[in-house]
C-alpha cells in the first residue's frame, strides 16, 4: 500500500502555489486547465497534487485525508480551499451552505451590461446530455435559483496592462496572466498558446463582439456554470467560452476562458479567524 501511494503521488513533477496551509486546511491556486477533481485515475488534478504534497511533507505515510469543499471549472483559474480533517470539512461545508463564503471573480466579456452594476437573478437548469446550463422558468423540474452581483471594473484594466508594476503580493502583471497561469499543470490537452490584445478594445465604444468589458463578480450562489450562463443570458458572454459564447463555439481545442476566481473569504474552521486570500495586491 505504501509503495502504491508513493508512486501515485510522486509521478507528477507539477508544483503547487500554496497560499496557506496548517493542520486543518490548505488554500491553493488552481491553474487554468487543471481539474479540481478528475474521474480519471492518476490524472494530475488538484486533489491528486495536494495529496502528493501532504504525503511528501508528512511523516505519516498512510493515504492523506483531503476533502473537496468547492470546485472550479477546469478552464478556470482561481483560489480553492480544501479540508485536511473531517472536522474542518464539516465546518467549511456548513459555512458554504449558509452563504458565509465570499467568492469573487474577474470576467472579461464580449459586450457591455446595460447597467454599470447590478444583480443577476435567474433560475438555471443543468442539461445532463449537453453538460450545459440554461436560464429557465422557476417551475421547471430541476430548476435552481442563481444569484450574482457584478460591477464594471475598468480601473483594473490599467492594473493588468501596466507591465512596469511590481509588488510582492502581485501574482500577475499583464492581461493574460490573471486568467491563465504561466505554468499550468500538463494534462495532455492542447492549450491555446496566447490571446491577442484581450484588453485592447475600449468599453466606451460599443462595436459588438469586439467590445470587451472587465467585470468584478461576487457570487452569491454556486450553481453549475452559473457565471458563464448568466452573463451569456444578458448578451455578455465570457471571452473564450466555447460553450456559451456564440463567437467561440466554432473553435476547437482547449477553452481560453477569461474567468478567474481571484478572491476567497471564509472563517478558519477551528480558530474561526476571518481568512482573506487574493491573487491581486
Buried (B, 14 or more C-beta within 10 A) or exposed (E): EEEEBBEBBEEBEBEBBEBEBEEBBBBBBBBBBBBBEBEEEEBBBBBBBBBBBBBEEEEEEEBBBBBBBBBBBBBBBBBBBBBBBEEBBEBBBEBBEEEEBBBBBBBBBBBBBEEEEBEBEBBBBBEEEEEBBBBBEEEEEEBBEBBBBBBBBEEBBEBBBEEEEEEEEBBBBEBBBBBBBEEBBEBEEEBBEEBEEBBEBEBEEEEEBEBBBBBBBBBBBBBBBBBBBBBBBBEBBBBBBBBBBEBBEEEEEBBBBBBBBBBBBBBBBBEEEEBEBBBBE
